[in-house]
Amino acid sequence: MAVVLSVTSRQYSPRKISLAPSLPQRSTLRITLTRENWPPGDVGSITLISPDGDLLASASFQGGAATNRDGTPRTTQVLHLPDVPAGQCGVDVDILQTLRTAVIIERL
């Protein structure tokens, strides 16, 4: 496991954050956002674009109180993406409400 790109925790107003991690080889990616008192409702989405411009994956996420299966508070929002081609990918995080988060992209 190797961290490909990391953005420290900060407050974001509604906007698009565009990241461009470079992968040396075909990999599985894990994209983690920290959940730091997110407001309720739709708070954003993540889109992953392959090095050749194809849409690989997209997911939206909700704020508010969220719990894990064991009842503990959820502190992260995680997206696993298998079989991502080598090269420079595009990761767009669309923030819909003001929130605080960190972004970590790891190659597994």
N, C-alpha and C positions, 0 to 999 in steps of 0.2 A: 504494500500500500504506500502510495506517495502523494503528497499534496501537490497538485498541479497549479492551483491558484487559490489565494486566500484574501478576503477583504475583511478588515476588522469591523467590529460592531460599531454602528453609528445610526443616527436617526435619518430616515429618508422621507421626503415629501413625495407625493404621487409623481412618478416618472418612470422611464425605462432605464435600467442599468444594463449596459452591453459589455460582456466580458469575452475574451478570446483566448481560451487556454489552448496550448499546443501539445499534442500527444505524439510521443516518439514511436508508438506502435499501437495496433488495434487493442482496445482496452475496454474494461467495464468502468464506468464512471459512477461516483456517488456525489451528488450535489446536496449539501446540507445548508439549511437556513436556520439560524437560531430564532426561537419564538420568545420574544422579550416583551411580555404584556401587550400582545397584539390586540387591536380593537376588534369587536365582533363584526361579522360579515365577511364579504369577499375582500381579501387584502392583496391578492396578486396572482401572478402566474409565472411559470418558467417555460422557456422554449429552447430546445437544443437543435442547432443547425449543423449538418455534417460539413467536412472540408469542401465537398463539391456542391454545397448549397441546398441539399435536400433536408426537409424537416425530419428529424429523427424522433423527437418526442415533445410533448407539451403536457403540462399539468397545472391546474389552478389550486389555490389553497385558501383556507378560511382562517379567520382570526377568532378571537374570543377564547373562552375557557375550553381546553381540549385535554383529554386524558388518554393514557395508554390503556391497554387491555387489563392491566393489573390495578387500574384506578389512580395511578400516580400522574401528576401533571405532565403533559407533553412539553418538552423544552426545545425540540427541533422538528423541522419539516424536512424529510429526506426523499430524494428521488434517485432510484437506481436505474442506470442505463447500460444494458449489456451490449457488447459488440460494436463499440463506437470506432469508426475508422481512424487511422493515424492521420496527423496533420493538424491544422489550426481550425478549431470548431468555433461556432458562435453560441454563446449562452446569453439569452435575453431574459432578464427578470423585470417584469412589469409590476410596479408598485401602484396599487389603487388607492390606498389610504396611508396617512402618515404612520410610520412604524419604525421600530428599532430592530435591526438584524445584522448578523454577520453572515458571510457567504464563504463556504469552503468547498472546493472542487477537488476530489481525490481520484486517483487512478488505482483501481484494485487489481 
